[in-house]
Amino acid sequence: MNTRFAVATHMLAYLAHAQGQPVSSEVLASSAGTHPVVVRRLMSTLRDAGFVQSQRGAGGGTVLARPAAEITLLDVFRAVQETEPDLFQVGSTNPNAHCDLGRVMQQTLEGMFGPAIEAMRAALAAVTVQQVMQELGKRLPNGCAGASG
């Protein structure tokens, strides 16, 4: 697992906080603690998913294309993953097919880990970017001075 999901969620929450004011990739990168190129690549993915839109020209930047309450964390997770992740890397192992235990290990673990993966998906589907903003608001009672774009 990489940081794409966390950074994309950070970016969307920042854009929600900006309340329709365009935000540059440099500002988003500074807030997320990453390089603007990373932000621009993720922005392209988020644009393709219909979550953001770009405004070109002076004072341009990126804004949310949909209300934050309509974007779930599962939507974000799916948008930024190149493939459906093998969270527990079971498919990446190569057990010995000549060993009785090794021959059935992957199938056994996949069956046992399946409910955990489904629980994670359900948990992400239950949280919107708006709810992330509400949680952030609890931790930043005076707002975030640097979030104006």
PLY file of the C-alpha trace (Angstrom):
ply
format ascii 1.0
element vertex 149
property float x
property float y
property float z
element edge 148
property int vertex1
property int vertex2
end_header
0.00 0.00 0.00
1.31 3.46 -0.81
0.42 7.00 0.26
-1.81 7.87 -2.72
-5.04 7.33 -0.76
-3.94 9.42 2.23
-2.63 12.26 0.06
-5.73 12.24 -2.17
-7.98 12.38 0.90
-5.89 15.26 2.28
-6.22 17.12 -1.01
-9.99 16.65 -1.22
-10.46 17.75 2.39
-8.36 20.85 1.71
-10.46 21.65 -1.36
-13.64 21.19 0.67
-12.24 23.56 3.30
-11.47 26.13 0.57
-15.23 26.30 -0.14
-15.06 26.73 -3.90
-11.95 28.91 -3.99
-9.40 27.52 -6.49
-6.32 26.01 -4.84
-2.97 25.56 -6.60
-1.06 22.31 -6.68
1.80 24.06 -4.85
-0.48 24.99 -1.95
-1.94 21.47 -1.80
1.55 19.94 -1.94
2.75 22.19 0.87
-0.18 21.23 3.06
0.18 17.50 2.35
3.97 17.58 2.72
4.66 16.22 -0.75
5.94 17.41 -4.12
3.64 19.37 -6.48
4.24 16.75 -9.20
2.70 14.11 -6.92
-0.28 16.38 -6.37
-0.71 17.05 -10.10
-0.63 13.33 -10.91
-3.21 12.59 -8.24
-5.27 15.58 -9.37
-5.47 14.06 -12.84
-6.77 10.82 -11.34
-9.29 12.67 -9.17
-10.41 14.71 -12.18
-10.94 11.52 -14.20
-13.06 10.19 -11.30
-15.19 13.35 -11.41
-14.20 14.63 -7.96
-12.35 17.81 -8.98
-12.15 20.30 -11.80
-9.40 22.69 -12.77
-9.69 26.38 -13.48
-6.94 27.77 -15.68
-5.53 31.25 -15.85
-4.76 33.91 -13.26
-6.19 32.90 -9.91
-6.83 29.41 -11.23
-6.41 26.15 -9.44
-8.53 23.18 -8.48
-11.96 23.02 -6.87
-14.29 20.19 -5.93
-16.56 19.14 -8.80
-19.05 17.48 -6.43
-20.17 18.27 -2.89
-17.85 16.79 -0.27
-20.85 14.98 1.24
-21.18 12.96 -1.99
-17.60 11.65 -2.09
-16.93 8.64 0.13
-13.51 7.48 1.19
-14.21 4.22 -0.64
-14.74 6.27 -3.82
-11.36 7.93 -3.24
-9.66 4.64 -2.39
-10.92 3.00 -5.57
-10.03 6.02 -7.72
-6.39 6.17 -6.66
-5.59 2.45 -6.65
-4.20 1.22 -9.96
-5.56 -2.25 -9.24
-7.62 -3.73 -6.46
-5.00 -4.12 -3.75
-4.04 -7.42 -2.20
-4.05 -5.84 1.26
-2.49 -8.81 3.01
-0.21 -9.79 0.11
-1.48 -13.37 0.17
-1.32 -13.58 -3.61
2.32 -12.47 -3.51
3.51 -15.53 -1.64
4.72 -18.68 -3.33
4.13 -21.60 -0.98
5.53 -25.03 -1.78
2.89 -26.93 -3.78
4.48 -30.22 -2.66
3.78 -29.44 0.99
0.32 -30.40 2.24
0.02 -27.17 4.22
1.61 -24.97 1.54
-0.77 -26.29 -1.12
-3.87 -24.95 0.69
-2.43 -21.95 2.57
-3.28 -19.19 0.05
-6.88 -20.31 -0.43
-7.33 -20.67 3.33
-5.94 -17.23 4.14
-7.86 -15.54 1.32
-11.07 -17.00 2.75
-10.22 -15.81 6.24
-9.02 -12.34 5.23
-11.98 -11.71 2.92
-14.29 -10.52 5.72
-11.61 -8.11 6.97
-11.29 -6.59 3.49
-15.08 -6.29 3.20
-15.21 -4.62 6.64
-12.60 -2.11 5.50
-14.60 -1.33 2.36
-17.79 -0.89 4.39
-16.00 1.42 6.84
-14.60 3.57 4.00
-18.00 3.68 2.26
-19.57 5.02 5.47
-17.31 8.10 5.63
-17.51 11.11 3.31
-15.01 13.88 2.67
-17.49 16.16 4.46
-17.22 13.98 7.57
-13.42 14.17 7.34
-13.82 17.97 7.32
-16.05 17.79 10.41
-13.42 15.74 12.25
-10.71 18.18 11.18
-12.86 21.02 12.47
-12.89 19.42 15.92
-9.10 19.48 15.96
-8.81 22.98 14.48
-11.38 25.00 16.40
-10.01 28.30 15.06
-9.82 27.10 11.46
-6.76 26.61 9.35
-5.25 29.97 8.45
-3.26 28.51 5.56
-6.27 26.91 3.88
-7.42 29.86 1.84
-5.65 28.75 -1.34
0 1
1 2
2 3
3 4
4 5
5 6
6 7
7 8
8 9
9 10
10 11
11 12
12 13
13 14
14 15
15 16
16 17
17 18
18 19
19 20
20 21
21 22
22 23
23 24
24 25
25 26
26 27
27 28
28 29
29 30
30 31
31 32
32 33
33 34
34 35
35 36
36 37
37 38
38 39
39 40
40 41
41 42
42 43
43 44
44 45
45 46
46 47
47 48
48 49
49 50
50 51
51 52
52 53
53 54
54 55
55 56
56 57
57 58
58 59
59 60
60 61
61 62
62 63
63 64
64 65
65 66
66 67
67 68
68 69
69 70
70 71
71 72
72 73
73 74
74 75
75 76
76 77
77 78
78 79
79 80
80 81
81 82
82 83
83 84
84 85
85 86
86 87
87 88
88 89
89 90
90 91
91 92
92 93
93 94
94 95
95 96
96 97
97 98
98 99
99 100
100 101
101 102
102 103
103 104
104 105
105 106
106 107
107 108
108 109
109 110
110 111
111 112
112 113
113 114
114 115
115 116
116 117
117 118
118 119
119 120
120 121
121 122
122 123
123 124
124 125
125 126
126 127
127 128
128 129
129 130
130 131
131 132
132 133
133 134
134 135
135 136
136 137
137 138
138 139
139 140
140 141
141 142
142 143
143 144
144 145
145 146
146 147
147 148
